[in-house]
Every structure is written in structure tokens, then in C-alpha cells.
Amino acid sequence: MSSPPWRPRLRRALVPAAGLTVPLAAGLVLLTPGVASAHSLESSTLSVVVGEESVETTVSVALETLDRALGTAYASETDVASYADAVTAYLGEHLTVTGADGTVWTGTWHDVVRESVEGIESLSATVTLDPAGADPSAFTLAYDGVVEAVPSHEAVVVLTDAAGDISTAGVLTATDGSLRVGEAAPTGLADLVGYGLHHVLEGADHLLFLLTLLLVAPLVVRAGRWERGAGLLPALRRVLGVVSAFTAGHSLTLVAAALGGVTVPSAPVEVLIAVSVGVAAVHAVRPLARRGEVLVAGGFGLVHGLAFAGILTDLGLDGSASVPALLAFNVGVELAQLAAVALVVPSLYLASRTRWYPALRLAGAAVALAAATGWALDRLGVLADPLAGVEEAAVAHPWVVVVGLAAVALACRLADRDGAGRAGSVSVDAGPATGPGSRLPAQRQAGAGRPQRGRPPLAPGPRAAGAPGPAPRAPRTHPHPQGWP
């Protein structure tokens, strides 16, 4: 039995697509779970600052997570003073610092503050620890707050030593709840690269903004409408333009905010990030300006940079970050950005060469606009984000999104080839131009012999008796549209 005619086409299209997508998706999956996020519902942060005579530790935890551990409803209460003592008492019970001589240090809690970090309502409290004359730079820290109730929770410990050097000392978990702090603390630059990378890969808003702008990278603007671009190299140049503009924008404000030059409340920044996704979606539907995706990437990149700086604030690096620490964090951000581009651009370009891409582009823009609306309403306090579950699932399983997009692009390609094949299979055999055996539409038959509009009728020339008439002209087919909405 012969194989179906579509099977060779499927094999030819599937092999290169799989060869490109699978290793990239595998790399993203391997990168995603390796390092705890510095600020999320699944992790807390302990910022430890070693002074000459004391040690200060600031514990920051998401209120929703704290409520889950304690069975409380602090997230819905705006008066922090009403529950500050209860929270510090709980944290004090689960934080123990022991000096090198085995003495347990006493502490005084203060500065209980509620704040929004990366759109997550969080509570931070600071304790000043007294080493009682012992060396404050050598001690053992044990902490199991929240972890004792939620075993999957983690606590990231960020250390600032007496010399002002900042490092990530370690991650406390349910199976390893203590760490020793001494003179051999790691530099932590590799950890900061990991935090930058995971901050982007675990942030649906940053990724969706970039990917929505890339929807139009394979296209060009003609007469105020999106149309298919000229080829691969121009598309890659447009991708490079979008990525470069976004990098320049967020790097500028990240450095300025991290070094203390710019201070902006996190709440309006988070709302503006939602707005940026909405603007990118509108531009994907109808171009706002020629090369507008570059302008949007650069302009709103400034806003995204302020959000990136929020993670450094959460790590205790605000206003005091060293240049190597900033560079390490930014390298992580760029690695995540490049990984996302490498994973989705091949599929977008493949789909853009088909007649189905306008529908795919509009569907992607609609998803981005819906997500942006949900984020904006949630961050303004109007309505809880109705798509939160979908976003968490997409971030937790990025390979599903990547492979799903590749499958859609492949389906568009196969459907486009099948349509072209059917259109090209119309018979062009010489036959009667009219009559029952004709393949021409009835309207064309009825109009046979009429003069074409704008041309004078041609006088019949002399023809030998019995000579056949001219063969009918086969109708022209256009399997692909020339202009897209």
C-alpha cells in the first residue's frame, strides 16, 4: 500500500523543526528550576548585614504565603500595626543565630513594613542581633519560618559583610535549615546571574511584552497595514532591533535605580508594565508607527528596568550594588531574553511565510491584550487577575508553550502547502471553452465572446477551413494573498 501524499511533506517539515525546537526547549527547562526566585510566593528573603558590633537581618515574605502558613488573613488587612507584633513573634520563634562560641544571640525586632515587590504584596521585618562581644562576622543562622508549614518553601539568604561585599550565602529549605557564615563567604556573582535569568523566565509580563513585539518582526508596514516581509535576513534585523532597544532601555534604568540615582514606587511601575504589554498588543494588530516595535521596546524598556531593579532591592542591593554585581544580574537578564527569542522566533518566522499568519498574529495579540487587562485591574486593586492560574501554568511549563507554538507553525506550513497543491492541480488541458465539458465557471461561459473592458473587439482573421480554433486560456490561481489586514 502506498503512503499518503502528505506523509513526505510532514517528514520534511517535521525533522528540521524538531531538531531546532527540542534542544532549545530542553535547555530552557533545565535552566528554569535550578535557582530559587529571590522574590515570589515560593520563597522568602533574609538580607543579613554584618556590622562592626551587630548584625541586622531583614526577613521579607509574601503576605499570601504568610497567611497560608499561619492560617491568617493579613493580606486583606491594611493596618500593619494590628498584626506586626504577632508576625515578629512568629519570626523570632523560627530564627536562631548562634555565635562561634555557641552563644545564642538576642535580637530586637523593628521596622515592620508592608510593600509591593514585583506586584506581590509582601511584609518585611528587621531584627538587630547582639553578638554580646563575640565576633559578629562568624555565626550560624537557622531559620524555618513558613518552611515548617509549607515544606516546598525556601528562604534565600543574602549576605553583606563588614567590607560591604554582597553575596548570596545560601538557600534554606525544609531539609537544610541552617548555614554557617564566616570569612569564606562566596562572591555570589554566579548567583546574581541566576537571579537575573530566573527573574525574567519566571515573569510572565516581561516575557509576554517581548514576545508580543516579536510577533511583527517577520512583517513590514505598507500603507498602514502589516504585510509579509522580504525574507529571513530582514526579519532577523528587525528582531535584533527590538531586542537591542529593549536591552538599552532596561539597562539604563536598572543601573540608575540600583545605584540609587532613581527611586520610583513599585506600584505605578507594575501598572505601567501591564500597559506596555497592552500597547505591544495594539501595535501587533495595527501598526502604531513604522518601526513602532523598536520605539515601544526602547521606551517601555525603561519601565521594565525599574522592575528589574526591584529584585535587587529585595536582595538588599538597592543603592549599594557594585558594578560587578549589576553586570552579573544584567547578564542573567540578557541570557533569559536571548533564550526566549531563540525558542520562539524560528516558529514565528515559519508561520509568517504562510497565509495563516494573520490569524495567528491576531490571536497572539488578543491573548496579550487580555493578560495586560487582567494585570492592570489586579495591580490597581480593582479586580483579582482572572488569568493568574493560566499564567502560572505557562511559566511553570515553558516547554509546553514552546513546543505548542512550533506545532502550530508546522500545521500552518502544511495547510498552506496543501492549499497550494490543490490550487495548482486544476487541469489546463485543451478542451472546449464552453459547453457541458468546460471547466470554466458558468459566468465565464456566458461572457465568452464579449469584448474585454477597455479593449476594442478583435476582428477575426482568416483561417483555413477545418483549422482548430485557439486553445482556451487556463484561469490564473493565487494560492497566497498579497495583502494582509
VMD Tcl script that draws the C-alpha trace (Angstrom):
set ca {
  {0.00 0.00 0.00}
  {1.44 3.37 -0.98}
  {1.87 6.02 1.71}
  {-0.42 9.07 1.70}
  {0.93 12.04 -0.31}
  {1.05 14.26 2.76}
  {3.44 11.99 4.68}
  {6.67 13.00 2.88}
  {5.77 16.66 3.34}
  {5.17 16.09 7.04}
  {8.50 14.33 7.40}
  {10.43 17.06 5.58}
  {8.86 19.82 7.68}
  {8.96 17.99 11.00}
  {12.60 16.91 11.07}
  {14.22 20.38 10.95}
  {11.59 21.87 13.23}
  {12.11 19.16 15.83}
  {15.87 19.41 15.51}
  {15.71 23.10 16.37}
  {12.94 23.18 18.94}
  {13.70 20.18 21.13}
  {17.22 21.13 22.27}
  {16.20 24.75 22.86}
  {13.17 23.72 24.89}
  {15.25 21.24 26.86}
  {17.76 23.96 27.66}
  {15.04 26.26 28.94}
  {13.55 23.51 31.10}
  {16.95 22.73 32.60}
  {17.55 26.39 33.37}
  {14.20 27.13 34.95}
  {14.07 25.15 38.21}
  {17.70 25.40 39.25}
  {17.74 28.56 41.41}
  {15.12 29.84 43.80}
  {13.49 33.07 42.81}
  {14.59 35.92 45.05}
  {11.05 37.09 45.47}
  {7.96 35.02 44.79}
  {5.21 33.17 46.60}
  {7.51 30.16 46.86}
  {10.47 31.84 48.57}
  {11.33 34.36 51.27}
  {14.42 36.52 51.55}
  {16.73 37.03 54.53}
  {19.01 40.02 53.98}
  {21.84 39.78 56.53}
  {24.07 42.84 57.04}
  {27.17 42.36 59.21}
  {28.29 45.46 61.10}
  {31.23 46.15 63.35}
  {29.31 45.40 66.55}
  {25.99 43.87 65.48}
  {24.17 42.04 62.73}
  {20.91 43.16 61.14}
  {18.64 40.68 59.39}
  {15.58 41.69 57.34}
  {13.06 38.95 56.64}
  {10.79 39.55 53.63}
  {7.91 37.19 52.80}
  {4.83 37.40 50.60}
  {1.71 38.06 52.68}
  {-0.28 35.42 50.83}
  {2.36 32.83 51.73}
  {2.47 34.01 55.33}
  {-1.31 33.71 55.58}
  {-1.13 30.18 54.20}
  {1.44 29.21 56.83}
  {-0.31 30.87 59.78}
  {-3.94 30.46 58.75}
  {-4.44 34.24 58.94}
  {-5.82 36.91 56.60}
  {-3.17 39.62 56.94}
  {-3.16 40.23 53.18}
  {-6.64 41.74 53.41}
  {-5.79 43.95 56.42}
  {-4.32 47.36 55.65}
  {-3.35 48.26 59.24}
  {0.09 46.69 59.66}
  {0.30 47.70 63.31}
  {-2.63 45.39 64.11}
  {-0.60 42.28 63.31}
  {3.04 43.46 63.45}
  {3.66 42.03 66.94}
  {2.18 38.65 66.02}
  {4.34 38.42 62.92}
  {7.59 39.38 64.67}
  {6.82 36.90 67.46}
  {6.38 34.14 64.89}
  {9.55 35.09 63.01}
  {11.51 35.32 66.27}
  {10.47 31.77 67.19}
  {11.80 30.43 63.91}
  {15.04 32.45 63.59}
  {18.07 31.48 65.66}
  {21.56 32.94 65.34}
  {24.40 31.29 67.25}
  {27.89 32.75 67.63}
  {31.13 30.87 67.06}
  {31.37 30.28 70.82}
  {27.95 28.60 70.90}
  {26.10 31.55 72.44}
  {22.64 32.29 71.08}
  {22.37 35.95 70.14}
  {19.43 38.02 71.30}
  {17.57 40.30 68.94}
  {15.24 43.30 68.83}
  {12.57 43.45 66.11}
  {11.60 46.73 64.44}
  {10.59 48.33 61.12}
  {7.68 46.09 60.12}
  {6.75 47.33 56.66}
  {4.18 46.26 54.08}
  {5.21 46.85 50.45}
  {4.59 45.64 46.92}
  {7.59 43.99 45.30}
  {7.18 42.87 41.69}
  {3.43 43.12 42.10}
  {3.43 40.82 45.17}
  {2.16 42.23 48.47}
  {4.92 41.47 50.95}
  {5.82 42.08 54.58}
  {9.34 42.78 55.82}
  {10.61 42.96 59.39}
  {14.12 43.73 60.65}
  {15.86 42.32 63.72}
  {19.08 43.71 65.22}
  {21.15 40.90 66.72}
  {23.59 41.46 69.60}
  {26.68 39.19 69.50}
  {27.48 40.06 73.14}
  {31.08 40.94 72.42}
  {31.74 37.99 70.09}
  {32.94 38.30 66.53}
  {29.89 39.43 64.51}
  {31.31 38.09 61.26}
  {31.21 34.40 62.24}
  {27.92 32.76 63.21}
  {25.41 30.08 62.31}
  {21.96 31.12 61.10}
  {18.99 28.76 61.36}
  {15.55 29.66 60.02}
  {12.44 27.64 59.25}
  {9.75 30.33 59.16}
  {6.95 29.36 56.72}
  {9.08 26.35 55.70}
  {7.82 24.42 58.74}
  {4.23 24.81 57.47}
  {4.92 24.77 53.73}
  {7.74 22.26 53.10}
  {8.25 23.34 49.50}
  {9.03 26.92 50.59}
  {12.61 28.22 50.53}
  {14.46 31.13 52.13}
  {17.22 32.88 50.17}
  {19.97 34.34 52.41}
  {21.74 37.41 51.02}
  {24.83 38.48 52.97}
  {26.51 41.89 53.14}
  {29.77 41.54 55.06}
  {31.62 44.17 57.07}
  {33.57 45.24 53.97}
  {30.35 45.88 52.07}
  {30.73 42.91 49.72}
  {27.39 41.33 48.82}
  {26.83 37.65 48.15}
  {24.13 35.01 48.25}
  {25.15 32.92 51.23}
  {22.75 30.07 50.51}
  {19.18 28.80 50.35}
  {17.44 27.36 53.43}
  {14.99 24.54 52.82}
  {12.96 22.01 54.78}
  {15.87 19.55 54.61}
  {18.68 22.06 55.21}
  {17.54 24.83 57.51}
  {20.84 26.36 58.64}
  {24.08 27.74 57.24}
  {27.38 28.94 58.61}
  {28.51 32.46 57.88}
  {32.22 33.19 58.11}
  {35.15 34.74 56.32}
  {34.86 32.36 53.34}
  {31.56 33.72 52.01}
  {31.25 33.32 48.23}
  {31.32 36.29 45.92}
  {27.82 35.43 44.67}
  {28.24 36.75 41.11}
  {27.11 33.43 39.64}
  {24.08 33.57 41.93}
  {23.21 37.04 40.66}
  {23.42 35.79 37.06}
  {20.97 33.06 38.06}
  {18.63 35.54 39.73}
  {18.57 37.76 36.65}
  {17.88 34.79 34.40}
  {15.12 33.34 36.53}
  {13.54 36.71 37.23}
  {12.79 37.06 33.51}
  {11.91 33.41 32.83}
  {9.51 33.38 35.79}
  {8.00 36.78 34.97}
  {5.14 36.35 32.52}
  {4.72 40.09 31.98}
  {8.33 40.72 30.86}
  {8.30 37.74 28.51}
  {4.89 38.49 27.03}
  {5.88 42.09 26.31}
  {8.94 40.98 24.36}
  {7.22 38.12 22.53}
  {4.26 40.29 21.51}
  {6.65 42.75 19.89}
  {8.34 39.86 18.08}
  {5.01 38.83 16.51}
  {5.52 41.53 13.88}
  {9.27 41.04 13.38}
  {8.78 39.00 10.16}
  {6.41 41.63 8.74}
  {6.67 45.11 7.22}
  {4.34 48.10 7.20}
  {2.80 49.13 3.89}
  {0.05 51.73 3.68}
  {-0.57 51.47 7.41}
  {-1.06 47.68 7.36}
  {1.06 44.64 8.19}
  {2.28 42.64 5.20}
  {4.70 39.78 4.73}
  {8.37 40.76 4.87}
  {11.01 40.20 2.25}
  {12.81 37.25 3.83}
  {14.88 35.85 6.69}
  {17.68 38.42 6.91}
  {15.37 41.47 7.13}
  {13.33 39.64 9.78}
  {16.47 38.91 11.81}
  {17.49 42.56 11.55}
  {14.12 43.60 12.94}
  {14.44 41.06 15.77}
  {17.87 42.48 16.57}
  {16.44 46.00 16.60}
  {13.67 45.09 19.06}
  {16.00 43.17 21.38}
  {18.67 45.89 21.31}
  {16.16 48.65 22.06}
  {14.69 46.68 24.96}
  {18.17 45.93 26.33}
  {19.26 49.56 26.12}
  {16.09 50.78 27.83}
  {16.01 48.39 30.77}
  {19.80 48.50 31.32}
  {19.75 52.29 31.68}
  {17.09 52.41 34.39}
  {18.35 49.23 36.08}
  {21.76 50.78 36.64}
  {20.30 54.14 37.68}
  {17.89 52.59 40.19}
  {20.37 50.06 41.59}
  {23.00 52.74 42.21}
  {20.48 54.98 43.95}
  {20.06 57.54 41.19}
  {16.37 56.84 40.59}
  {13.71 55.93 43.14}
  {10.22 55.10 41.91}
  {7.43 53.37 43.90}
  {6.86 49.82 42.69}
  {3.05 50.09 42.36}
  {2.95 52.52 39.38}
  {5.84 50.65 37.76}
  {3.89 47.40 37.84}
  {0.82 49.09 36.33}
  {2.92 50.63 33.56}
  {4.37 47.21 32.75}
  {0.82 45.93 32.21}
  {0.16 48.96 29.99}
  {3.32 48.18 27.98}
  {2.00 44.72 27.15}
  {-1.30 46.24 26.03}
  {0.45 48.77 23.78}
  {2.53 45.98 22.22}
  {-0.68 44.03 21.56}
  {-2.36 47.01 19.86}
  {0.74 47.50 17.70}
  {0.58 43.83 16.66}
  {-3.00 44.33 15.47}
  {-2.40 47.57 13.57}
  {1.00 49.32 13.35}
  {1.12 52.40 15.54}
  {4.08 53.73 13.55}
  {6.68 52.49 11.10}
  {9.30 50.62 13.18}
  {6.99 51.24 16.12}
  {8.02 47.97 17.80}
  {11.54 49.37 18.29}
  {10.17 52.58 19.83}
  {7.85 50.63 22.12}
  {10.65 48.26 23.16}
  {13.03 51.09 23.98}
  {10.50 53.38 25.68}
  {8.82 50.79 27.85}
  {12.17 49.08 28.37}
  {12.90 51.96 30.72}
  {9.90 50.92 32.80}
  {10.86 47.25 32.80}
  {14.34 48.21 34.01}
  {12.79 49.78 37.12}
  {11.03 46.48 37.77}
  {14.28 44.56 37.30}
  {15.82 46.85 39.92}
  {13.07 45.73 42.31}
  {14.66 42.31 42.55}
  {17.93 43.92 43.60}
  {16.01 45.87 46.24}
  {14.60 42.61 47.50}
  {18.12 41.20 47.70}
  {19.25 44.18 49.74}
  {21.32 45.65 46.91}
  {19.38 48.87 46.35}
  {21.64 51.92 46.31}
  {24.68 49.82 47.18}
  {25.15 47.37 44.34}
  {28.67 47.06 42.97}
  {29.33 47.28 39.25}
  {30.25 43.56 39.01}
  {27.01 42.63 40.80}
  {24.97 44.78 38.41}
  {26.73 43.35 35.39}
  {26.18 39.80 36.66}
  {22.47 40.38 37.21}
  {22.09 42.04 33.81}
  {23.93 39.18 32.12}
  {21.30 36.84 33.57}
  {18.51 39.06 32.25}
  {20.06 39.06 28.76}
  {20.58 35.29 28.76}
  {16.91 34.77 29.55}
  {15.90 37.24 26.87}
  {18.08 35.58 24.24}
  {16.79 32.13 25.22}
  {13.19 33.29 24.74}
  {13.99 34.83 21.36}
  {15.85 31.74 20.14}
  {12.96 29.50 21.17}
  {10.08 31.37 19.53}
  {11.45 33.32 16.55}
  {12.00 30.24 14.33}
  {8.37 29.21 14.78}
  {7.10 32.74 14.20}
  {9.12 33.09 11.02}
  {7.97 29.70 9.69}
  {4.34 30.62 10.32}
  {4.78 34.10 8.85}
  {5.53 32.61 5.42}
  {2.02 31.18 5.25}
  {-1.40 32.68 4.60}
  {-2.48 31.67 8.13}
  {-0.15 34.04 9.95}
  {-2.58 37.00 10.13}
  {-4.95 34.85 12.18}
  {-2.10 33.62 14.40}
  {-0.84 37.17 14.89}
  {-4.28 38.49 15.85}
  {-4.81 35.56 18.23}
  {-1.48 36.26 19.93}
  {-2.31 39.95 20.21}
  {-5.70 39.10 21.76}
  {-4.05 36.87 24.38}
  {-1.55 39.61 25.23}
  {-4.28 42.25 25.49}
  {-6.38 40.04 27.77}
  {-3.39 39.35 30.03}
  {-2.47 43.05 30.14}
  {-6.02 43.98 31.13}
  {-6.04 41.39 33.91}
  {-2.70 42.59 35.26}
  {-3.72 46.25 35.16}
  {-7.00 45.63 37.00}
  {-5.26 43.45 39.57}
  {-2.41 45.90 40.21}
  {-4.83 48.80 40.51}
  {-6.76 46.85 43.12}
  {-9.94 46.73 41.03}
  {-10.23 43.01 40.36}
  {-8.17 39.91 41.04}
  {-6.37 38.69 37.92}
  {-8.72 36.09 36.35}
  {-5.88 34.61 34.28}
  {-3.45 34.09 37.16}
  {-3.78 30.30 37.04}
  {-3.09 30.18 33.31}
  {-0.04 32.43 33.66}
  {1.40 30.33 36.48}
  {0.91 27.16 34.43}
  {2.63 28.71 31.39}
  {5.61 29.86 33.46}
  {5.86 26.51 35.23}
  {5.78 24.57 31.94}
  {7.55 26.71 29.32}
  {8.29 23.73 27.10}
  {4.55 23.27 26.53}
  {4.34 26.82 25.17}
  {7.45 26.44 23.01}
  {6.53 23.06 21.53}
  {2.89 24.14 21.12}
  {3.94 27.20 19.12}
  {6.23 25.06 16.96}
  {3.35 22.64 16.31}
  {1.05 25.50 15.29}
  {3.69 26.87 12.92}
  {4.18 23.43 11.40}
  {0.42 22.99 10.95}
  {0.22 26.37 9.20}
  {3.01 25.35 6.87}
  {1.44 22.00 5.98}
  {-2.01 23.51 5.49}
  {-0.53 26.19 3.26}
  {1.25 23.64 1.08}
  {-1.87 21.50 0.80}
  {-3.90 24.52 -0.28}
  {-1.30 25.46 -2.87}
  {-1.23 21.89 -4.18}
  {-4.98 21.76 -4.64}
  {-4.99 25.15 -6.34}
  {-2.24 24.05 -8.71}
  {-3.99 20.79 -9.65}
  {-6.60 22.47 -11.91}
  {-6.46 20.93 -15.38}
  {-5.09 23.09 -18.14}
  {-5.75 20.54 -20.93}
  {-7.00 21.98 -24.18}
  {-10.72 21.46 -24.42}
  {-13.89 23.23 -25.27}
  {-14.01 26.72 -23.88}
  {-17.74 26.49 -23.28}
  {-20.38 23.87 -23.02}
  {-21.01 20.94 -20.68}
  {-17.42 19.70 -20.71}
  {-15.86 23.05 -19.91}
  {-14.05 23.63 -16.60}
  {-14.68 27.36 -16.74}
  {-17.34 28.88 -14.49}
  {-20.79 29.49 -15.96}
  {-20.28 33.25 -15.71}
  {-17.15 32.97 -17.83}
  {-19.01 30.78 -20.33}
  {-21.83 33.26 -20.57}
  {-19.34 36.04 -21.18}
  {-17.37 34.16 -23.81}
  {-17.15 36.20 -26.96}
  {-17.83 39.52 -25.19}
  {-15.17 42.17 -25.70}
  {-12.94 42.74 -22.65}
  {-13.50 46.01 -20.84}
  {-11.19 48.74 -22.07}
  {-10.21 46.87 -25.26}
  {-11.81 47.03 -28.74}
  {-13.12 43.74 -30.09}
  {-10.65 41.89 -32.24}
  {-11.73 41.17 -35.79}
  {-11.48 37.52 -36.65}
  {-8.66 36.87 -39.06}
  {-8.72 34.49 -41.99}
  {-8.47 30.83 -41.05}
  {-8.11 27.81 -43.19}
  {-11.14 25.60 -43.43}
  {-11.17 22.91 -40.78}
  {-8.32 24.53 -38.77}
  {-8.82 24.30 -34.99}
  {-9.57 27.44 -33.02}
  {-7.26 28.88 -30.34}
  {-6.93 26.88 -27.10}
  {-8.70 28.33 -24.09}
  {-6.60 30.20 -21.53}
  {-6.43 28.45 -18.14}
  {-7.67 30.54 -15.21}
  {-4.87 32.01 -13.05}
  {-4.78 30.96 -9.43}
  {-3.45 32.87 -6.44}
  {-2.94 30.50 -3.51}
  {-1.47 33.24 -1.32}
  {-2.93 36.67 -0.61}
  {-0.79 39.64 -1.46}
  {-2.00 41.89 1.34}
  {-2.90 41.12 4.97}
  {-5.08 43.03 7.34}
}
mol new
graphics top color blue
foreach p $ca { graphics top sphere $p radius 0.5 }
foreach p [lrange $ca 0 end-1] q [lrange $ca 1 end] { graphics top cylinder $p $q radius 0.2 }
display resetview
